Amino acid sequence: MTTGRFIALEGGEGAGKSTQARLLAEALRTRGIDVVVTREPGGTPGAEAIRKLILEGVPGDDGPGWNSRAEALLFAAARSDHVEQLIRPALARGAWVVCDRFLDSSRAYQGGGGGLSDVDILTLHAIGSMGFLPDLTLLIEVAPGEAAKRLALRDTDGTDRIGGRGAAYHTRVAEAFAAFAGSEPQRFARIDGNGTPAETHSGVLAALAPLLTTP
């Protein structure tokens, strides 16, 4: 049996993570690899229900939404179910799992953006998912102006409660992602996402090459 691998794609709004997850899965399948594509929050029925609560709120709640502590708890709960019900079983059978967002989004959004400490976020992850981490985290970095242009085209019907937060919040998120990648170079690969999807995909495959050649 081949060794399963867990690959997470991270980045801010408009980075193109979903597109790159799809392109990566297609490339891996052409190599005969069993691939599961998933997302966070989500991936299982329970986690998808939590996703709806986080991003859309509940009926009658027209306020600012969940505070950062509540958000972090909800994300950790969704992630715990996702890891146990989908990710670990897929890896155990030898599949590769490609996930649009994982732990580092909580660290960047509820931590960097929302002001929670990284220690607290990691403690929740230790409790909910036993500290489980990707084999490789692909951080797709896009300049703010380019991201804004993409979002204007994508979000014609509006955005969710987190994506719609102000520029200062998303600047803190981007700074947090960059700090994580700088402090954990063994787990992160930084990908220039400012070009075309094909150009970004080439960078993703180059970063993934060592894992593709390891049995």
N, C-alpha and C positions, 0 to 999 in steps of 0.2 A: 504494500500500500504506500502511495506517495504521502509525503508530509503535508498536512494542512497548514496554511498560512493565513494570518489575519492582517489585513491591510486597511487602515483608516485614512480617509481623506478629510482634511481640515482646511479651514479658511473662513474669511468673513463673507458677508452678503455679496452675491454677484461674482464669487470666485470661479464658478463653473464646476463645482464639485460633482453635482449629479451627472453632468455630461461626461466628466472624466471617469466617474465610476462605471458608467455604461461602456465607454470606449475600452477601459481596462478589462472589464469582464469579457468583452468580445475578443480582445487580443489573447487573453488567457485561454479562452475556449478553443481558439484556433490551434493552441498548443496541446489540446487534449486534456485540459485541466477542468475538473468539476468546480464551478464557481457559484457562490451564493452572493447576490447583491442585496444589501439591506440598508437601513438608515436609522438615525437616531434624532429625536426620540421616535421609537416605532420598531417595526420588524416582527412583532408578535401582536396578537389581538389585544392583550392587556396594555402593552406599551403604546400601541396606536391609540387606544382610548385615552391614555395619559397625554399623548401628543396633542390631541384635540383640546384637552383641558388647558394645557400650557399655552398653545398658540392662539386659541379662539376664545378662551374663557368659558364661563357657564352662562346659561340664559339668565338675563336680568342683571348681570354684572357688567356695567358700562364704565367702570372705574379704570384705574391704571393697570390692573392685572395683578398677578402674583408678585409678592416681594421676593427679593433675591434668595432669601433663606428657603421660602416655600418652593420656589423654582428649583433650587438645588436638590431639595428632598424629592420632588417629583421626578426630576431627571434621573436621580440615583435609583429610584424605585423602578422606573421604566427600563433603565440599563440593566438592573439586576435580572429582571425577567427576560430581557433580550439575550443576555449572556447565557443564562441557564437553559432557556428553551430553544434557542436558535444557533447562537454562535458556537458554543462548545460542542454540541452534537455534530454540527457540520465539520468542524475541525477534526473531531474524533474519527469521522469516516474518511478523512483525507482531502476534503474540499478546501478550496481557498474561499475566504470570506472577505468581500469588499464592502466596506461600510462608509456611508456618507455621514460623517461626524461620529465622534465617540467621546471619551473622557475629556480630551483637551478642549472641546467646545464648552463643557461645563466650567473648566478652569478659566477659560478666556471670557466667557459671557457672564456667568454668575460671579466669577472671581474678579478678573480684570475689569469687566464692565460694571458689575454690580457691587463690587467692594468686599466680597467675602474673601477670607484668607485661603491661600492655596492649601494650607494644612487642613482646613475644614473640608474642602472639596475632596481631598485625597482620603480623609478619614471616612467620609460617606462612601467613597468608592471601595475602600477596604472592607467596610461592613457589607455593602450591597453586592459587590462583585469580586470580593477577595483580592483586590488589587490587580485584576486581570488587565493586561496591556497588549496593544497590537505588536506584531513583529516589526512593522514599519508604519510610520505615520507620514503621509505625504501632505505637507503644508503648501497649499496653492496660494501664492501671494499676488495680489492685484493692486495696482495704484488706485487711490480713492476716486480719481476722475473717471477711470475706465470702469470701475465697479458701478459708479453712479449711472453711467450711460447704459450699462447692461440692465440695471434694475429698472430704469425708466422704460425699457422695452419689455421687460419681463412682468413687472407688477402693474399692469394697466388696470387691474381690478382691485388694487390696494395690496397691502402687505399684512403680515401677521403682527402680533403684539410685540415680538422681540425685534423682528426686522425693521419695524417702523420707529424704533427709538432714535434719538437724535445723533447727530454727527459726533459729538464728544464721546458718547457711549461707544460707538463703533470704532472710534480712534483708540480708545482704551483696549477694546477687544483685540484689534490688530497688534497693538504694542505687546499685549500679553502673549499672543501666539508667537510673535518674533522672539520674545524672551524665553519661552519654553524651548523653541527650536535651537536657540543659541546655547542653552544650558544642557540640552540632551541630544547632542549631535549623533549619538549612536542609534537613537530611535527615530529621529526626524530626518526627512529629506525635504529641502526647500525647493519648490518648483516655481519658476517664473510663469505666471498665468496671464500675462498681459497680451500675449499673441493670440493667434487663431487656436481653436480647439485642437487641431492637428499638431501644432507646434507644442502646445502644452502636453499633449499625449506623448509626444516624443520624449519630453523631459521626464514624464512619469515612467516610461519604459526604461529609460536609462538609469533612473534611480532604483528600479526594481531588479535590474539585471543580476546583482549578486544573489538574490533569493531564487531567481529562475535557474541559476546554474548550480544551486546547492540541493543535493538530493534530500 
